[in-house]
């Protein structure tokens, strides 16, 4: 029996629901004879042909455009057959069922043209494209990122990764690191002359250049991760600080109810916006105050607010300028700031913003260095948007060269940078331990290989491709 990776697979490759066109896709070895059995006369490779597909009772299922892509010139690198049918969900399921029945019938009668045809797992078509070296791992991930992109900037960055821009930069670093490793290993064979060899080969200069270029690639990857994942921004503050009004102002629509009644917002409200193409997931939370002052429903809302603060990428703490002369309010505000700092993770950014600048004399603002806005009339909102991006680490000047990236890419590049720096520190010693340098360079090279999948564990592949949609 074939292994699961060799099984022919089938799936509906278009989203659920009704549409003008729906696609049923098959991939596997030696699909040509099965295609003849399914569609009639032999198909011309990569040429669409209108055929009528009938079930086992010779009843018409649908007229479809059938396209056959023989290996290796296909998406998966295997034979691929696509049936472009009318996009009704029942029609597509009938085509799917007919293909599976046809394969089973052939197996039982001894024909055995496609005996192990089965439903594809999520992402299995793209996984096979990776396994058959039609694309590397970062390009395969870019396929999913392109599908999931919700801003134009994210689409462009995913497109760059899919074309191999990220992979090419990783491969260039990898080649240079291999060269340095070879030089260090050569020096290990001549221990009496190792220092002279290191100096003559300019290993230190090469490692310094690798460190700088890895750092730049890491910066680009961090930008790409921000474009892909976006930013989770939680608006926090005391009741009536203007959190819901600010959510409405950022969204440009009345998505939250705004009243003068304390505790109007009882639950977490989420609205996704974009700033310069960067997705920002804004969460409006219940006002935070002493639980004894709130009813049961409001207390539940505050518990949920604290849960979101703990998970946030950025917490925007609003200060109500109209109450800056109230000592009890200011005392509660300072306590709230300390509590938020204690609750949020070390990676969370705290952004303090003064709201309701339109209600006070601007000369009375407590801290001129803190951004002042009016959620009511829009004053200071452009500056606030820029501050959000800057606090998140977004660099506008790098937009055109950014490629999509994931957390694992950023973490791998951080490891590469750490090991290259450790190798450089070895050279600071009077008698450089070349064996340790060689090991640090080997580990750096290993992390680079993980980015493109030339070195990847099966469980990593399973985690990555399981997040794809079925049929892709």
C-alpha positions in Angstrom: 0.0 0.0 0.0 1.1 3.5 -0.7 2.0 5.9 2.2 -0.4 8.7 2.9 1.9 11.1 1.2 1.6 9.1 -2.0 -2.2 8.6 -1.9 -4.1 10.4 -4.6 -6.2 13.2 -3.1 -9.3 15.1 -4.0 -11.1 18.2 -2.6 -13.4 21.1 -3.5 -10.9 23.9 -4.0 -13.4 26.8 -3.9 -15.0 28.3 -0.8 -18.2 26.8 0.6 -21.5 28.3 -0.6 -23.0 29.2 -4.0 -21.0 30.8 -6.8 -20.7 31.0 -10.5 -17.9 28.5 -10.7 -16.7 25.8 -8.3 -13.5 23.7 -8.7 -12.9 20.1 -7.8 -9.2 19.3 -7.7 -7.4 15.9 -7.8 -3.7 15.3 -7.4 -1.7 12.1 -7.5 0.5 9.8 -9.6 -0.7 8.6 -12.9 -4.1 10.4 -13.1 -4.2 10.2 -16.9 -6.1 6.9 -17.1 -8.5 7.9 -14.4 -9.2 11.2 -16.3 -10.1 9.2 -19.4 -12.5 7.1 -17.3 -14.1 10.2 -15.8 -14.2 12.6 -18.8 -14.1 10.4 -21.9 -11.4 11.0 -24.6 -7.9 11.7 -23.5 -7.4 15.3 -22.4 -4.7 17.5 -24.0 -2.4 18.7 -21.3 -3.1 22.2 -19.9 -6.0 22.6 -22.4 -9.5 23.2 -21.1 -12.1 20.9 -22.5 -15.9 21.0 -22.0 -17.1 17.5 -21.0 -20.2 16.1 -19.5 -19.7 14.1 -16.3 -22.3 11.3 -15.7 -22.8 9.2 -12.7 -22.8 5.4 -12.6 -26.5 5.3 -13.7 -25.5 7.5 -16.8 -27.4 10.5 -15.3 -25.8 13.8 -16.1 -24.2 15.5 -13.0 -22.9 18.6 -14.8 -21.0 20.0 -17.8 -17.5 20.9 -16.6 -14.3 22.4 -18.0 -11.7 19.7 -17.4 -8.0 20.6 -17.3 -5.2 18.0 -17.0 -1.7 19.0 -15.8 0.8 16.2 -16.1 3.7 16.0 -13.7 5.9 17.7 -13.0 4.4 20.8 -14.6 1.6 21.3 -12.1 1.0 23.1 -8.8 1.8 20.0 -6.7 4.4 18.5 -9.0 2.2 15.4 -9.4 -0.5 14.9 -12.0 -3.4 17.3 -11.3 -6.9 17.2 -12.7 -9.2 20.2 -12.2 -12.9 20.1 -12.9 -14.4 23.6 -13.2 -18.1 23.1 -12.6 -21.1 25.3 -11.8 -20.7 26.6 -8.3 -23.6 25.0 -6.5 -22.6 23.1 -3.3 -24.7 20.1 -4.2 -23.3 19.9 -7.7 -19.7 20.0 -6.3 -20.5 17.3 -3.7 -22.0 15.1 -6.3 -18.9 15.4 -8.5 -16.7 14.7 -5.4 -18.8 11.6 -4.5 -18.8 10.4 -8.1 -15.0 10.5 -8.3 -14.6 8.6 -5.1 -17.1 6.0 -6.2 -15.5 5.7 -9.5 -12.1 5.0 -7.9 -13.6 2.4 -5.5 -15.5 0.7 -8.3 -12.3 0.4 -10.3 -10.5 -1.0 -7.3 -13.2 -3.7 -6.7 -13.3 -4.7 -10.4 -9.5 -5.1 -10.5 -8.9 -2.1 -12.8 -7.2 -0.3 -9.9 -6.6 2.9 -11.7 -6.9 5.1 -8.5 -7.7 2.7 -5.7 -6.5 4.8 -2.8 -8.2 8.1 -3.7 -9.1 10.0 -0.5 -10.2 13.4 0.7 -7.3 15.9 1.0 -6.4 17.2 4.4 -6.2 21.0 4.9 -3.2 22.4 3.0 -2.2 19.0 1.5 -2.0 20.2 -2.1 0.4 23.0 -1.1 2.3 20.5 1.2 2.9 18.3 -1.8 4.1 21.2 -3.8 6.7 21.8 -1.1 7.6 18.1 -0.7 8.0 17.9 -4.5 10.2 21.0 -4.5 7.9 23.2 -6.4 8.3 25.8 -3.7 10.2 26.1 -0.4 8.5 26.4 3.0 8.4 30.1 3.2 6.8 30.3 -0.2 4.3 27.7 0.8 3.4 29.7 3.9 3.0 32.8 1.6 0.2 31.0 -0.3 -1.9 30.9 2.9 -0.9 34.5 3.8 -2.0 35.7 0.4 -5.4 34.1 0.8 -5.8 35.5 4.3 -4.5 39.0 3.6 -7.0 41.7 4.5 -5.1 44.8 3.3 -3.5 45.7 0.0 -0.1 46.1 1.7 -0.4 42.5 3.1 -1.3 41.2 -0.4 1.8 42.8 -1.9 4.1 41.5 0.9 2.7 38.0 0.5 3.2 38.2 -3.2 6.9 39.1 -2.7 7.3 36.1 -0.5 5.5 33.8 -3.0 7.8 35.0 -5.7 10.8 34.0 -3.5 12.1 37.3 -2.4 12.4 36.3 1.2 13.8 32.9 0.3 16.5 34.4 -2.0 17.7 36.6 0.9 17.8 33.7 3.3 19.7 31.6 0.7 22.2 34.4 0.2 22.9 34.5 3.9 23.1 30.8 4.1 25.7 30.6 1.3 27.9 33.2 2.9 27.6 31.3 6.3 28.6 28.0 4.7 31.6 29.8 3.2 32.7 31.0 6.7 32.0 27.6 8.2 34.3 26.0 5.7 37.1 28.5 6.5 36.8 27.9 10.2 36.8 24.1 9.8 39.9 24.4 7.6 41.6 26.4 10.4 40.8 23.6 12.8 43.1 21.3 10.8 46.1 23.6 11.4 46.0 24.5 15.1 49.4 26.1 15.2 48.5 28.6 12.5 44.8 29.1 13.3 45.0 32.8 14.3 47.0 33.7 11.3 44.6 31.9 9.0 41.6 33.6 10.7 43.1 37.0 10.1 44.2 36.2 6.5 40.7 34.9 5.6 39.0 38.0 7.2 36.6 35.7 9.1 35.8 38.5 11.5 34.9 40.9 8.7 32.7 38.3 7.1 30.9 37.6 10.4 30.4 41.3 11.0 28.9 41.7 7.6 26.6 38.6 8.2 25.5 40.1 11.5 24.5 43.4 9.9 22.7 41.8 7.0 20.9 39.4 9.4 19.8 42.3 11.5 18.4 44.1 8.5 16.6 41.0 7.3 15.2 40.5 10.9 13.9 44.1 10.8 12.2 43.4 7.5 10.7 40.2 8.9 9.3 42.0 11.9 7.6 44.5 9.5 6.2 41.6 7.5 4.9 39.9 10.6 3.1 43.1 11.6 1.5 43.3 8.1 0.4 39.7 8.3 -0.8 39.4 11.9 -1.7 43.0 12.6 -1.7 44.6 16.0 -4.1 43.9 18.9 -4.8 47.3 20.4 -6.8 47.5 23.7 -8.3 50.8 24.7 -8.4 51.0 28.5 -9.4 53.6 31.0 -11.8 54.7 33.7 -15.5 54.9 32.9 -16.4 57.9 30.7 -12.8 58.5 29.6 -14.0 58.4 26.0 -12.9 54.8 25.0 -16.0 54.1 22.9 -16.0 57.5 21.3 -12.3 56.9 20.3 -13.2 53.5 18.8 -15.9 55.2 16.7 -13.5 57.9 15.6 -10.8 55.4 14.6 -13.3 53.2 12.8 -15.0 56.1 11.1 -18.4 54.7 12.1 -20.7 54.5 15.1 -19.8 50.9 16.1 -20.1 51.5 19.8 -22.8 53.1 21.9 -21.6 56.4 23.5 -23.5 57.9 26.5 -22.6 60.0 29.5 -23.7 57.1 31.8 -20.8 55.4 33.5 -20.6 51.7 32.6 -22.3 51.9 29.2 -19.8 49.5 27.7 -20.3 46.2 29.4 -18.5 43.8 27.0 -15.5 43.8 24.7 -16.2 45.4 21.3 -13.8 44.7 18.4 -13.3 46.6 15.2 -10.6 46.0 12.7 -9.1 49.1 10.9 -6.0 49.7 8.9 -3.4 52.4 9.2 -1.1 52.7 6.2 -2.0 49.1 5.3 -1.2 47.7 8.7 -4.2 45.8 10.2 -5.1 47.2 13.7 -7.6 45.2 15.7 -9.0 47.7 18.1 -10.8 46.5 21.3 -13.0 48.8 23.3 -13.3 47.6 26.9 -15.5 48.3 29.9 -14.4 51.2 32.2 -12.1 50.0 34.9 -12.8 51.1 38.5 -13.3 49.7 41.9 -15.5 46.5 41.5 -17.5 47.5 44.6 -18.8 50.5 42.6 -20.1 48.4 39.7 -23.0 46.0 39.3 -22.7 42.3 38.5 -22.8 42.7 34.7 -20.2 45.6 34.7 -17.9 43.5 37.0 -18.0 40.7 34.4 -17.1 43.3 31.7 -14.1 44.5 33.8 -12.8 40.9 34.2 -13.0 40.5 30.4 -11.2 43.8 30.0 -8.3 42.7 32.1 -8.1 39.4 30.2 -7.7 41.4 27.0 -5.1 43.6 28.5 -3.0 40.6 29.4 -3.1 39.4 25.7 -2.7 42.8 24.0 0.2 43.9 21.8 -0.5 47.4 22.8 -2.6 49.0 25.5 -3.8 52.6 25.0 -4.6 54.1 28.4 -6.9 57.0 28.1 -6.8 59.9 30.6 -9.8 62.2 30.8 -8.5 65.8 30.7 -11.8 67.2 31.8 -11.2 65.5 35.2 -7.6 66.4 35.7 -8.4 68.7 38.6 -10.2 65.9 40.5 -7.7 64.4 42.9 -9.7 61.2 43.4 -9.8 60.7 39.7 -6.1 61.3 39.3 -5.3 59.0 42.1 -7.3 56.3 40.5 -5.7 56.9 37.2 -2.2 56.5 38.6 -3.3 53.3 40.3 -4.8 52.0 37.1 -1.6 52.7 35.2 0.4 50.7 37.7 -2.1 47.9 37.6 -2.0 47.7 33.8 1.8 47.7 33.8 1.7 44.8 36.3 -0.9 42.8 34.3 0.4 43.2 30.7 3.2 41.0 29.2 6.7 42.2 28.8 6.1 42.4 25.0 3.1 44.7 25.4 3.5 48.4 24.6 1.7 50.9 26.9 0.6 54.1 25.1 -0.8 56.9 27.3 -3.2 59.3 25.6 -4.9 62.4 27.0 -8.5 62.6 25.7 -11.0 65.5 25.6 -8.5 68.2 24.9 -11.4 70.2 23.5 -12.8 70.6 27.0 -9.9 72.3 28.7 -7.3 75.0 28.4 -4.4 73.3 26.6 -2.0 75.1 28.9 -3.3 73.1 31.8 -2.3 69.8 30.3 -0.4 67.8 32.9 2.3 66.3 30.6 3.0 68.1 27.4 5.0 65.1 26.1 1.9 62.9 26.1 -0.3 62.9 23.0 -3.5 64.9 23.4 -6.6 64.2 21.3 -10.3 64.8 21.1 -12.2 61.7 20.1 -15.3 64.0 19.7 -13.9 66.4 17.1 -11.0 64.5 15.7 -8.2 66.7 17.0 -4.9 64.9 17.3 -6.2 61.7 15.6 -3.7 61.8 12.7 -0.9 62.1 15.2 -2.4 59.3 17.2 -2.4 56.9 14.2 1.2 57.7 13.5 2.1 57.1 17.2 0.4 53.7 17.1 2.5 52.6 14.2 5.7 54.0 15.6 5.1 52.4 19.0 4.4 49.1 17.2 7.8 49.4 15.5 6.5 50.1 12.0 8.9 51.8 9.6 7.1 53.5 6.8 10.2 53.8 4.6 10.5 50.0 4.4 7.0 49.4 3.0 7.9 48.7 -0.6 10.5 46.0 0.3 8.5 44.2 3.0 7.7 40.5 2.5 5.2 38.5 4.6 6.7 36.8 7.7 5.5 34.9 10.6 6.5 34.6 14.3 8.6 31.5 13.5 10.5 33.5 10.9 11.3 36.3 13.3 12.3 33.9 16.1 14.6 31.9 13.7 16.3 35.1 12.6 16.8 36.2 16.2 18.5 32.9 16.9 20.7 33.3 13.8 21.7 36.8 14.9 22.5 35.5 18.5 24.7 32.7 17.2 26.6 35.0 14.8 27.2 37.4 17.6 28.4 34.5 19.8 30.8 33.5 17.1 32.2 37.1 16.9 32.7 37.1 20.7 34.9 34.1 20.4 37.3 36.2 18.3 37.6 38.7 21.2 39.6 36.1 23.2 43.4 35.9 23.0 43.2 32.3 21.9 39.9 32.1 20.0 38.1 28.7 20.6 37.6 27.8 16.9 35.6 24.7 17.8 33.1 26.9 19.6 33.0 29.3 16.7 32.3 26.5 14.3 29.5 25.2 16.5 27.9 28.7 16.7 28.1 29.1 13.0 26.6 25.6 12.5 23.6 26.5 14.8 23.1 29.8 12.9 23.1 27.9 9.6 20.6 25.4 11.0 18.1 28.1 12.0 18.5 29.6 8.5 17.7 26.3 7.0 14.5 26.1 9.0 13.2 29.2 7.3 13.0 27.7 3.9 12.3 24.1 5.0 15.6 22.5 3.9 15.8 21.5 7.6 12.3 20.9 9.1 10.7 18.4 11.4 7.5 16.7 10.4 5.6 18.1 13.3 6.5 21.6 12.1 5.1 20.8 8.7 2.0 19.4 10.2 1.5 22.6 12.3 2.0 24.9 9.3 -0.2 23.1 6.7 -3.0 22.2 9.1 -3.9 25.9 9.1 -4.5 26.0 5.4 -8.0 25.7 3.9 -9.0 22.4 2.4 -8.4 22.2 -1.3 -5.2 24.5 -1.2 
